[in-house]
Amino acid sequence: MIELNTSELKEKAKTLKAGDKVLLSGVVYTSRDAAHKRIKSLIEQGEPLPYELDGAAIYYAGPTAAKDGMVIGSCGPTTSSRMDVYAPDFLDRGLSAMIGKGERSQEVCDAIKRNSAVYFCAIGGAGALACKCIKECEVIAFEDLGCESVKRLVFDKFPLIVAVDSNGGNLFKTGRKQFAV
């Protein structure tokens, strides 16, 4: 397992390869469809963003409410392809990493490569376990979106797999070839 901090992602993303297993720590922002649409609108209007895209890591998740004694509820990944319409622009603005589940479009894969970024997959269906690796959670924007509001999370050794790397490696393509019958 490769241990990384989000503050290192901009530099270290270039060294990651599809299939690498990573324990990620540091600040990560949740953002899904509705939040992406609002962020895109803020960009178009020249308004300040809820967080700086340059060097950021986004987790495509809509966490549930925290139970007593927890900082966050279940926090599993959502399907990433719904954000594909926004991802190339965000990557071109310096986004370092995206975390979700499922394949990405060719346009997103090209933008990952062009910007030396990375796309991680988190384990779907394990949101109740994933929340144990989140040490802080704060709503920072779009509170009216409920679970889809933008949150600032602090990860502590959150387990991930590199799905698309900055060199064009794509676990979805190589995995299919490796296990094709």
C-alpha positions as CSV (number, residue, x, y, z in Angstrom):
1,M,0.0,0.0,0.0
2,I,1.2,3.5,-0.9
3,E,0.5,6.0,1.8
4,L,-0.2,9.5,0.5
5,N,-1.4,12.9,1.8
6,T,-3.6,15.0,-0.4
7,S,-1.1,17.8,-0.1
8,E,1.3,15.6,-2.2
9,L,-1.1,14.6,-4.9
10,K,-0.2,17.3,-7.4
11,E,3.4,16.1,-7.4
12,K,2.9,12.4,-6.7
13,A,0.0,11.7,-9.1
14,K,2.5,11.3,-11.9
15,T,4.1,8.4,-10.1
16,L,0.9,6.4,-9.5
17,K,0.0,3.5,-11.8
18,A,-3.4,2.0,-12.5
19,G,-3.9,-0.8,-10.0
20,D,-1.8,0.8,-7.2
21,K,-3.4,0.5,-3.8
22,V,-3.3,3.8,-1.8
23,L,-4.1,4.9,1.7
24,L,-5.1,8.5,1.3
25,S,-5.0,11.0,4.2
26,G,-5.6,14.8,4.2
27,V,-8.3,17.2,3.0
28,V,-10.9,16.0,0.5
29,Y,-14.1,17.7,-0.7
30,T,-17.3,16.0,-1.4
31,S,-19.1,17.1,-4.5
32,R,-21.8,15.5,-6.7
33,D,-24.0,16.4,-9.6
34,A,-25.9,19.4,-8.2
35,A,-22.8,20.9,-6.5
36,H,-20.8,20.5,-9.7
37,K,-23.5,22.3,-11.6
38,R,-23.3,25.2,-9.1
39,I,-19.5,25.3,-9.1
40,K,-19.5,25.4,-12.9
41,S,-22.0,28.3,-12.7
42,L,-19.8,30.1,-10.2
43,I,-16.8,29.7,-12.6
44,E,-18.8,31.1,-15.5
45,Q,-19.9,34.1,-13.4
46,G,-16.3,34.7,-12.1
47,E,-17.5,34.2,-8.5
48,P,-15.4,32.7,-5.7
49,L,-15.6,28.9,-5.4
50,P,-16.3,27.0,-2.2
51,Y,-12.8,25.5,-2.3
52,E,-9.7,26.0,-4.5
53,L,-9.8,23.5,-7.4
54,D,-6.0,23.8,-8.0
55,G,-4.5,20.8,-6.1
56,A,-7.8,19.6,-4.7
57,A,-9.2,16.1,-4.4
58,I,-12.9,15.6,-4.9
59,Y,-14.8,12.6,-3.5
60,Y,-18.0,11.9,-5.3
61,A,-20.1,11.1,-2.3
62,G,-23.3,12.1,-0.5
63,P,-22.7,11.1,3.1
64,T,-25.6,10.3,5.4
65,A,-26.1,12.1,8.7
66,A,-23.7,11.2,11.5
67,K,-24.8,8.9,14.2
68,D,-24.0,9.7,17.9
69,G,-20.2,9.7,18.4
70,M,-19.4,9.8,14.7
71,V,-18.2,12.7,12.6
72,I,-20.1,11.5,9.5
73,G,-22.5,8.8,8.5
74,S,-22.1,6.2,5.8
75,C,-19.9,7.7,3.1
76,G,-19.5,5.5,0.1
77,P,-18.7,6.6,-3.5
78,T,-21.3,7.5,-6.1
79,T,-21.1,6.7,-9.8
80,S,-18.5,9.1,-11.2
81,S,-19.7,9.2,-14.9
82,R,-22.4,11.6,-13.9
83,M,-19.7,14.2,-13.3
84,D,-17.9,13.6,-16.6
85,V,-19.5,16.7,-18.2
86,Y,-17.7,18.9,-15.6
87,A,-14.5,16.9,-14.9
88,P,-12.3,18.0,-17.9
89,D,-12.8,21.7,-17.0
90,F,-12.1,21.1,-13.3
91,L,-9.0,19.1,-14.2
92,D,-7.8,21.9,-16.5
93,R,-8.2,24.2,-13.6
94,G,-5.8,22.1,-11.5
95,L,-7.9,19.4,-9.9
96,S,-5.4,16.7,-8.8
97,A,-7.7,13.8,-8.0
98,M,-11.2,12.4,-8.2
99,I,-12.6,9.6,-6.1
100,G,-15.7,7.6,-7.0
101,K,-16.8,4.4,-8.6
102,G,-17.1,3.2,-12.2
103,E,-15.6,4.1,-15.5
104,R,-14.9,7.5,-16.9
105,S,-15.4,8.9,-20.4
106,Q,-12.5,9.1,-22.8
107,E,-12.7,12.9,-22.5
108,V,-12.1,12.6,-18.7
109,C,-9.3,10.1,-19.2
110,D,-7.6,12.4,-21.7
111,A,-7.9,15.3,-19.2
112,I,-6.5,13.2,-16.4
113,K,-3.4,12.5,-18.6
114,R,-3.2,16.1,-19.9
115,N,-3.1,17.4,-16.4
116,S,-1.1,14.7,-14.6
117,A,-4.0,13.9,-12.3
118,V,-5.4,10.7,-11.0
119,Y,-8.8,9.0,-10.7
120,F,-9.2,6.7,-7.7
121,C,-11.9,4.1,-7.1
122,A,-13.3,3.6,-3.6
123,I,-15.1,0.4,-2.7
124,G,-18.8,0.7,-3.4
125,G,-21.2,-0.7,-0.9
126,A,-18.8,-0.2,2.0
127,G,-19.8,3.3,3.1
128,A,-20.4,2.3,6.7
129,L,-16.8,1.1,6.8
130,A,-15.4,4.0,4.8
131,C,-16.7,6.5,7.4
132,K,-14.3,5.2,9.9
133,C,-11.4,6.7,7.9
134,I,-13.0,10.2,8.0
135,K,-11.9,12.2,11.0
136,E,-13.5,15.6,10.2
137,C,-16.6,16.7,8.3
138,E,-17.7,20.3,7.7
139,V,-20.4,21.6,5.3
140,I,-18.7,24.5,3.4
141,A,-21.2,25.2,0.6
142,F,-24.7,24.6,-0.7
143,E,-26.2,23.5,2.6
144,D,-29.6,23.4,0.9
145,L,-28.5,20.4,-1.1
146,G,-28.5,18.2,2.1
147,C,-26.4,15.1,1.6
148,E,-25.1,16.6,-1.7
149,S,-23.8,19.8,-0.1
150,V,-20.1,20.4,-0.4
151,K,-18.2,19.1,2.6
152,R,-14.6,19.4,3.7
153,L,-13.5,16.0,4.9
154,V,-10.3,15.0,6.5
155,F,-9.3,11.4,5.5
156,D,-7.0,9.2,7.6
157,K,-5.7,6.3,5.5
158,F,-8.8,6.0,3.3
159,P,-8.3,2.9,1.1
160,L,-8.4,3.5,-2.6
161,I,-7.3,1.9,-5.9
162,V,-5.8,3.9,-8.8
163,A,-8.3,3.4,-11.6
164,V,-6.9,5.9,-14.2
165,D,-3.4,7.2,-14.0
166,S,-1.7,10.2,-15.6
167,N,0.1,8.1,-18.1
168,G,-3.0,6.7,-19.6
169,G,-3.2,3.5,-17.6
170,N,-6.8,2.5,-17.1
171,L,-7.7,-0.4,-14.8
172,F,-11.1,-0.8,-16.4
173,K,-9.5,-1.5,-19.8
174,T,-6.5,-3.6,-18.6
175,G,-8.7,-5.6,-16.1
176,R,-11.1,-6.6,-18.9
177,K,-8.2,-7.8,-21.0
178,Q,-6.6,-9.7,-18.1
179,F,-9.8,-11.5,-17.2
180,A,-11.4,-11.9,-20.6
181,V,-12.5,-15.5,-21.4
